[in-house]
Amino acid sequence: MEGFLIAARFLHFTASILLTGVFTFERLIAGPALRPSGEAPANAARLRRRLGWLAWASLALAIGSGAAWLVAVAAGMSGKPLGAAVSQGAMLIVLTRTQFGADWLLRFALALLLGCCLLMQRRERGWAHGAICWTALLFAAAMLASLAWAGHGTATPGPSGDLHLAADVLHLLAAGLWLGTLPPLILFLAEARRIGNTDWAAVSATMVRRYSALAIASVTVLLAGGLVNTWFLAGTVPALVGTEYGRLLLTKIGFFIAMLMVAAVNLLRLTPRLAAGGTHNVVWRTTARLQANARIETALGLGAVAIVSVLGTLPPGLHAEPGWPFPFRLDIAALTPRSQILLAILALIICLCAVAAVATAAAGRYRRTGTFAVVLTLCLALGWFPLRPAIEPAYPTSYYAPSEPYASASIVRGAALYTDNCALCHGASATAMARPPPAYRYGRRI
């Protein structure tokens, strides 16, 4: 059952992201890039048809996967098999009496309106066609944003819950604007390579430049929303590395960083090369490389979406007991204020050097990359010395929450128990080594 639910969530998230991406690409990237061209509009009809088919396929997938998600949730809430959940009315109860059901009905209505827009697009021309496309984009974005009400963001109470929900909405929309526009971009680059004339090369440069600007804005919003979500759902290092939720979240962050690295190569190396023009072979080799990198980005993005589909079925990291996986931990409170300030400065320099090293490597400036790597290494070595006093032994249960809160009464009881059972070996102040004295070694008196 859980696998069925995760698969339904993955397909629905993917379809919703694609729907937003297709209409965004047509309105904000393809349309403005194709309009000023002379010969390109004659060949643009084929591209628009392919985008239309991609939108129809995404809409059908969104409706089908949404229905499967509803059935899976109804079966999970009722404790019945999938067929029984449908035939015995559990699905109707979920639709009419739960927040998930209300959110599902809203998405279904938006999907029907999107279908109407797609039908009308084929009949209208001119300004009416543009108005319908903008309306379809609005419906698709609303359908994607409504997924926030099916996640953990709605469980946070008070004003902080509003912030969490807003971050979820922005995070989803940014995913649609970046990841969702990658498949349409791949279709366009394939079409440009198929036609292969000078006009399409110029259009390709314009379109890739517009896409890069949109991707930069989307990544900024994604990063901000992701930080807020991480703070609310796994806001501590133990929750990140010591829970299943946190480890999956770290894996998702790894996919995101890998996407950023590929995108940096596209932005800093391939896009300027395509804009500079050059020989026919250079232009189309660059276009082919951009298309291949877009496929890699799409695959990494789908991996991140798959992880999100699993995370929605798990309790957040802050709501679970973390099992600390390392034999040591850092106690920053043990450091002097001067050491803490020095470490904060070094951490900032390390982050900046890491970003600069990736950017210069993506741009092909490897000497600068080496310089930043040397500075980063020196900062790491320098930070080791003030950090050493903060390193302490740790155990898997180091961050377990005590079953009984520490209060004066519990401390008094604990002191009495320690005096009766522990002080003989460990001393009255617990400073002796954890080793039996010679008279009681091996568990017997000698």
C-alpha positions as CSV (number, residue, x, y, z in Angstrom):
1,M,0.0,0.0,0.0
2,E,2.8,2.4,0.9
3,G,4.5,1.8,-2.4
4,F,1.3,2.5,-4.3
5,L,0.9,5.8,-2.4
6,I,4.4,6.9,-3.1
7,A,4.1,6.1,-6.8
8,A,0.8,8.0,-7.0
9,R,2.4,11.0,-5.3
10,F,5.4,10.9,-7.5
11,L,3.4,10.8,-10.7
12,H,1.0,13.6,-9.5
13,F,3.8,15.9,-8.5
14,T,5.7,15.3,-11.8
15,A,2.6,15.9,-13.9
16,S,1.6,19.1,-12.0
17,I,5.2,20.4,-12.3
18,L,5.2,19.6,-16.0
19,L,1.9,21.4,-16.6
20,T,3.1,24.6,-15.0
21,G,6.4,24.3,-16.9
22,V,4.8,23.8,-20.4
23,F,2.6,26.9,-20.1
24,T,5.4,28.9,-18.5
25,F,7.8,28.0,-21.4
26,E,5.2,28.9,-24.0
27,R,4.3,32.2,-22.5
28,L,7.6,33.5,-21.0
29,I,10.3,31.8,-23.1
30,A,9.2,30.4,-26.5
31,G,6.6,33.1,-27.4
32,P,8.9,36.1,-26.8
33,A,11.8,34.4,-28.5
34,L,9.9,33.3,-31.6
35,R,7.9,36.5,-32.2
36,P,10.7,38.8,-33.5
37,S,12.1,36.1,-35.8
38,G,11.5,36.2,-39.6
39,E,11.5,32.6,-40.7
40,A,11.2,30.8,-37.4
41,P,7.4,31.3,-37.0
42,A,6.8,29.2,-40.1
43,N,8.4,26.3,-38.4
44,A,7.1,27.1,-34.9
45,A,3.8,25.4,-35.4
46,R,5.4,22.0,-35.1
47,L,7.0,23.0,-31.8
48,R,3.7,24.3,-30.4
49,R,1.9,21.1,-31.4
50,R,4.5,19.1,-29.5
51,L,4.1,21.4,-26.5
52,G,0.3,20.9,-26.7
53,W,0.7,17.1,-26.7
54,L,3.0,17.3,-23.7
55,A,0.4,19.4,-21.9
56,W,-2.4,16.9,-22.7
57,A,-0.2,14.0,-21.6
58,S,0.7,15.8,-18.3
59,L,-3.0,16.7,-17.7
60,A,-4.1,13.1,-18.2
61,L,-1.3,11.8,-15.9
62,A,-2.3,14.4,-13.3
63,I,-5.9,13.3,-13.3
64,G,-5.1,9.6,-13.2
65,S,-2.4,9.8,-10.6
66,G,-4.6,12.1,-8.5
67,A,-7.4,9.5,-8.5
68,A,-4.9,6.8,-7.5
69,W,-3.6,9.1,-4.6
70,L,-7.1,9.6,-3.4
71,V,-7.8,5.8,-3.4
72,A,-4.5,5.1,-1.5
73,V,-5.3,7.7,1.1
74,A,-8.9,6.4,1.6
75,A,-7.5,2.9,1.9
76,G,-4.9,4.0,4.5
77,M,-7.4,5.9,6.6
78,S,-10.0,3.1,6.6
79,G,-7.6,0.3,6.9
80,K,-9.3,-1.5,4.0
81,P,-7.9,-2.8,0.7
82,L,-8.0,-0.5,-2.3
83,G,-11.1,-2.1,-3.9
84,A,-13.0,-2.0,-0.6
85,A,-12.1,1.6,0.0
86,V,-13.8,2.5,-3.3
87,S,-16.8,0.3,-3.1
88,Q,-17.6,0.8,0.6
89,G,-17.7,4.6,0.6
90,A,-14.4,5.4,2.3
91,M,-13.3,7.5,-0.6
92,L,-16.4,9.6,-0.4
93,I,-15.8,10.3,3.3
94,V,-12.3,11.4,2.5
95,L,-13.5,13.7,-0.2
96,T,-16.3,15.3,1.9
97,R,-14.9,15.4,5.4
98,T,-11.1,15.9,5.2
99,Q,-8.8,18.8,4.2
100,F,-7.1,16.4,1.8
101,G,-10.4,15.8,0.1
102,A,-11.2,19.5,-0.2
103,D,-7.8,20.1,-1.7
104,W,-8.2,17.2,-4.1
105,L,-11.5,18.5,-5.3
106,L,-9.9,21.9,-5.9
107,R,-7.1,20.3,-8.0
108,F,-9.6,18.3,-9.9
109,A,-11.7,21.4,-10.8
110,L,-8.5,23.2,-11.9
111,A,-7.6,20.2,-14.0
112,L,-11.0,20.3,-15.8
113,L,-10.6,24.1,-16.4
114,L,-7.1,23.4,-17.8
115,G,-8.6,20.8,-20.2
116,C,-11.1,23.5,-21.4
117,C,-8.3,25.9,-22.0
118,L,-6.4,23.4,-24.0
119,L,-9.5,22.7,-26.2
120,M,-10.0,26.4,-26.7
121,Q,-6.4,27.0,-27.6
122,R,-6.8,25.0,-30.8
123,R,-9.7,27.2,-32.0
124,E,-8.7,30.7,-31.1
125,R,-6.0,32.9,-32.7
126,G,-4.5,36.3,-32.0
127,W,-5.1,38.0,-28.7
128,A,-7.7,35.5,-27.6
129,H,-5.2,32.7,-28.0
130,G,-2.8,34.6,-25.8
131,A,-5.4,35.3,-23.1
132,I,-6.3,31.6,-23.0
133,C,-2.7,30.7,-22.6
134,W,-2.2,33.1,-19.7
135,T,-5.4,31.8,-18.1
136,A,-4.1,28.2,-18.5
137,L,-0.8,29.2,-16.9
138,L,-2.7,30.7,-13.9
139,F,-4.8,27.5,-13.5
140,A,-1.7,25.2,-13.8
141,A,0.2,27.3,-11.2
142,A,-2.8,27.2,-8.8
143,M,-3.0,23.4,-9.2
144,L,0.7,23.0,-8.4
145,A,0.5,25.4,-5.5
146,S,-2.5,23.7,-4.0
147,L,-0.2,20.6,-3.3
148,A,1.2,22.6,-0.4
149,W,-2.1,21.9,1.5
150,A,-1.4,18.1,1.1
151,G,2.0,18.3,2.9
152,H,3.5,19.0,6.3
153,G,3.1,22.8,6.0
154,T,-0.5,22.7,7.1
155,A,0.4,21.0,10.4
156,T,2.4,23.9,11.8
157,P,0.2,26.1,14.0
158,G,0.0,29.8,14.4
159,P,1.8,32.6,12.4
160,S,4.8,30.3,11.9
161,G,2.5,27.9,10.1
162,D,1.5,30.6,7.7
163,L,5.2,31.2,7.0
164,H,5.8,27.4,6.5
165,L,2.8,27.1,4.1
166,A,3.9,30.2,2.1
167,A,7.4,28.7,1.8
168,D,5.8,25.4,0.6
169,V,3.8,27.2,-2.1
170,L,6.8,29.2,-3.3
171,H,9.0,26.1,-3.3
172,L,6.4,24.2,-5.5
173,L,6.0,27.1,-7.9
174,A,9.8,27.5,-8.3
175,A,10.1,23.8,-9.0
176,G,7.5,24.2,-11.8
177,L,9.3,27.2,-13.3
178,W,12.7,25.4,-13.3
179,L,12.2,21.7,-13.5
180,G,8.9,21.9,-15.4
181,T,10.4,24.0,-18.2
182,L,13.3,21.6,-18.8
183,P,11.3,19.0,-21.0
184,P,9.9,21.8,-23.2
185,L,13.4,23.2,-23.5
186,I,14.7,19.8,-24.6
187,L,11.9,19.6,-27.2
188,F,12.8,23.0,-28.6
189,L,16.5,22.3,-28.8
190,A,15.7,19.0,-30.6
191,E,13.5,21.0,-33.1
192,A,16.3,23.6,-33.6
193,R,18.8,20.9,-34.3
194,R,16.4,19.2,-36.8
195,I,15.8,22.4,-38.7
196,G,19.4,23.6,-38.4
197,N,19.3,27.0,-40.1
198,T,20.7,30.4,-39.1
199,D,17.4,31.8,-37.9
200,W,16.8,29.0,-35.5
201,A,20.3,29.3,-34.1
202,A,19.6,32.9,-33.3
203,V,16.2,32.0,-31.7
204,S,18.0,29.3,-29.7
205,A,20.4,31.8,-28.3
206,T,17.6,34.1,-27.3
207,M,15.5,31.3,-25.8
208,V,18.3,29.8,-23.8
209,R,19.2,33.3,-22.4
210,R,15.6,33.9,-21.3
211,Y,15.4,30.4,-19.8
212,S,18.6,31.1,-17.9
213,A,17.2,34.2,-16.4
214,L,14.0,32.4,-15.3
215,A,16.1,29.5,-13.9
216,I,18.2,31.9,-11.8
217,A,15.1,33.4,-10.2
218,S,13.5,30.0,-9.6
219,V,16.7,28.6,-8.0
220,T,16.8,31.6,-5.6
221,V,13.1,31.0,-4.6
222,L,13.7,27.2,-4.3
223,L,16.7,27.8,-2.0
224,A,14.8,30.2,0.2
225,G,11.8,27.9,0.4
226,G,13.9,24.9,1.0
227,L,15.7,26.6,3.9
228,V,12.4,27.5,5.6
229,N,11.0,24.0,5.1
230,T,14.2,22.4,6.5
231,W,14.1,24.6,9.5
232,F,10.5,23.6,10.4
233,L,10.8,19.9,9.6
234,A,14.4,19.0,10.5
235,G,15.8,22.1,12.2
236,T,18.7,20.4,14.0
237,V,21.8,18.5,12.9
238,P,20.8,15.4,14.8
239,A,17.4,15.4,13.1
240,L,19.1,15.7,9.7
241,V,21.7,12.9,10.1
242,G,20.0,10.7,12.7
243,T,16.5,10.2,11.3
244,E,15.2,8.5,8.1
245,Y,13.4,11.8,7.2
246,G,16.6,13.8,7.6
247,R,18.8,11.5,5.6
248,L,16.3,11.5,2.7
249,L,16.2,15.2,2.9
250,L,20.0,15.4,2.7
251,T,19.8,13.1,-0.4
252,K,17.3,15.5,-1.9
253,I,19.7,18.4,-1.2
254,G,22.4,16.4,-2.9
255,F,20.3,16.1,-6.0
256,F,19.6,19.8,-5.9
257,I,23.3,20.7,-5.7
258,A,24.1,18.3,-8.6
259,M,21.4,20.1,-10.6
260,L,23.0,23.5,-9.7
261,M,26.4,22.2,-10.9
262,V,25.0,21.2,-14.3
263,A,23.0,24.4,-14.6
264,A,26.2,26.4,-13.8
265,V,27.9,24.8,-16.8
266,N,25.0,25.7,-19.0
267,L,24.9,29.3,-17.7
268,L,28.5,30.2,-17.5
269,R,30.0,28.2,-20.3
270,L,27.5,27.0,-22.9
271,T,25.1,29.9,-23.0
272,P,27.8,32.5,-23.7
273,R,29.3,30.2,-26.3
274,L,25.9,29.9,-28.1
275,A,25.3,33.7,-27.9
276,A,28.7,34.3,-29.4
277,G,27.8,32.3,-32.5
278,G,30.7,31.0,-34.5
279,T,30.8,28.4,-37.2
280,H,27.9,26.1,-37.9
281,N,29.5,23.1,-36.2
282,V,30.3,25.1,-33.0
283,V,26.8,26.3,-32.7
284,W,25.1,23.0,-33.1
285,R,27.6,21.1,-31.0
286,T,26.9,23.6,-28.2
287,T,23.2,23.1,-28.8
288,A,23.6,19.3,-28.5
289,R,25.6,19.8,-25.3
290,L,22.9,22.0,-23.8
291,Q,20.2,19.4,-24.7
292,A,22.2,16.6,-23.1
293,N,22.8,18.7,-19.9
294,A,19.1,19.5,-19.8
295,R,18.3,15.8,-19.9
296,I,20.7,15.3,-16.9
297,E,19.1,18.1,-15.0
298,T,15.7,16.6,-15.7
299,A,16.8,13.2,-14.4
300,L,18.2,14.7,-11.2
301,G,15.1,16.7,-10.7
302,L,12.9,13.7,-11.0
303,G,15.1,12.0,-8.4
304,A,14.4,14.9,-6.1
305,V,10.7,14.7,-6.8
306,A,10.8,10.9,-6.0
307,I,12.4,11.7,-2.6
308,V,9.7,14.3,-1.9
309,S,7.1,11.7,-2.6
310,V,8.6,9.5,0.1
311,L,9.1,12.3,2.6
312,G,5.4,13.1,2.6
313,T,4.7,9.7,4.0
314,L,7.2,10.0,6.9
315,P,7.1,11.9,10.2
316,P,9.3,15.0,10.1
317,G,12.8,14.6,11.6
318,L,12.0,17.0,14.5
319,H,9.2,14.6,15.5
320,A,11.4,11.5,15.8
321,E,14.1,10.3,18.1
322,P,17.5,10.8,16.3
323,G,20.0,8.0,16.4
324,W,23.4,9.8,16.3
325,P,25.6,7.9,13.8
326,F,29.0,9.3,14.7
327,P,31.4,8.5,17.7
328,F,31.8,12.2,18.3
329,R,29.8,15.4,18.4
330,L,30.5,19.1,18.5
331,D,29.5,21.2,21.5
332,I,29.9,24.8,20.3
333,A,29.0,26.1,23.7
334,A,32.3,24.8,25.1
335,L,34.2,27.3,22.9
336,T,35.1,30.8,23.9
337,P,33.2,33.7,22.2
338,R,36.4,34.6,20.3
339,S,36.7,31.1,18.9
340,Q,33.0,31.1,17.9
341,I,33.4,34.3,16.0
342,L,36.6,33.0,14.3
343,L,34.8,29.8,13.3
344,A,31.8,31.7,11.9
345,I,34.1,33.9,9.8
346,L,36.0,30.8,8.5
347,A,32.7,29.0,7.7
348,L,31.5,32.0,5.7
349,I,34.8,32.1,3.8
350,I,34.6,28.3,3.2
351,C,31.1,28.6,1.7
352,L,32.1,31.5,-0.5
353,C,35.2,29.7,-1.8
354,A,33.2,26.5,-2.5
355,V,30.6,28.5,-4.5
356,A,33.4,30.4,-6.4
357,A,35.3,27.1,-7.1
358,V,32.2,25.5,-8.6
359,A,31.4,28.6,-10.6
360,T,34.9,29.0,-12.0
361,A,35.1,25.3,-12.8
362,A,31.8,25.5,-14.6
363,A,33.1,28.5,-16.6
364,G,36.3,26.6,-17.5
365,R,38.6,28.8,-15.5
366,Y,40.5,26.1,-13.8
367,R,43.4,28.2,-12.5
368,R,41.0,30.3,-10.5
369,T,39.3,27.1,-9.3
370,G,42.6,25.8,-8.0
371,T,43.2,29.1,-6.1
372,F,39.8,28.9,-4.5
373,A,40.4,25.3,-3.6
374,V,43.7,26.2,-1.9
375,V,42.1,28.9,0.1
376,L,39.2,26.6,1.1
377,T,41.7,23.9,2.3
378,L,43.7,26.5,4.3
379,C,40.5,27.7,6.0
380,L,39.6,24.1,6.9
381,A,43.0,23.5,8.4
382,L,43.0,26.7,10.3
383,G,39.5,26.0,11.7
384,W,40.6,22.7,13.1
385,F,42.6,24.2,15.9
386,P,39.9,26.3,17.6
387,L,37.3,23.6,16.9
388,R,39.2,20.8,18.7
389,P,38.0,21.7,22.3
390,A,34.4,21.4,21.1
391,I,34.8,17.7,20.0
392,E,33.3,15.3,22.5
393,P,32.5,11.6,22.6
394,A,29.0,10.6,21.5
395,Y,26.7,7.6,21.4
396,P,23.7,6.6,19.3
397,T,21.4,7.9,22.2
398,S,23.3,11.2,22.7
399,Y,20.4,13.2,21.4
400,Y,17.5,11.2,22.8
401,A,14.9,13.3,24.7
402,P,14.7,12.1,28.3
403,S,11.4,10.4,29.3
404,E,11.3,12.5,32.4
405,P,12.1,16.2,32.3
406,Y,14.9,17.4,34.5
407,A,13.5,19.1,37.7
408,S,14.7,19.6,41.2
409,A,12.8,16.5,42.5
410,S,14.2,14.2,39.8
411,I,17.7,15.5,40.5
412,V,17.4,14.8,44.2
413,R,16.1,11.2,43.5
414,G,19.0,10.7,41.0
415,A,21.6,11.9,43.5
416,A,20.3,9.4,46.1
417,L,20.4,6.5,43.6
418,Y,23.9,7.5,42.5
419,T,25.1,7.5,46.1
420,D,23.7,4.1,46.8
421,N,24.7,2.3,43.6
422,C,27.4,4.2,41.7
423,A,29.6,6.3,44.1
424,L,31.6,3.3,45.2
425,C,33.2,2.9,41.8
426,H,32.9,6.4,40.3
427,G,33.5,8.6,43.3
428,A,31.2,11.0,45.1
429,S,31.7,13.6,42.4
430,A,31.7,11.2,39.4
431,T,35.2,12.1,38.5
432,A,36.7,8.6,38.9
433,M,37.3,6.4,35.9
434,A,34.5,4.1,34.9
435,R,36.4,1.1,36.2
436,P,35.7,-1.0,39.3
437,P,38.2,-0.6,42.1
438,P,40.7,-3.4,42.6
439,A,38.8,-4.9,45.6
440,Y,35.7,-5.5,43.3
441,R,37.3,-6.3,40.0
442,Y,35.7,-9.0,37.8
443,G,32.4,-8.6,39.8
444,R,33.7,-10.2,43.0
445,R,35.7,-9.2,46.1
446,I,39.4,-10.0,46.0
